[in-house]
């Protein structure tokens, strides 16, 4: 399991890259790791999470192994940021 929560997104998407920059600037406590699905070891990160799944939706994988995707992943990511 990862040491921090991991936000998995599309590294080729302008929107996802904007989101990654935005989250990274606000993650003062460094609670998140942001990785593009294209280079992530998805099976080690979250067994059962495939490249096809990650290509269709953003995912947040928690330290405890829980997986959120889509709007819920965005919501759970925002909850981890200060403010």
Secondary structure, DSSP 8 states (H G I E B T S, - for coil): --SSEEEEE-TT-HHHHHHHHHHHHH-TT--EEEEETTTS-HHHHSTT--HHHHHHS-EEE-TTS-EEETHHHHHHHHHTS--
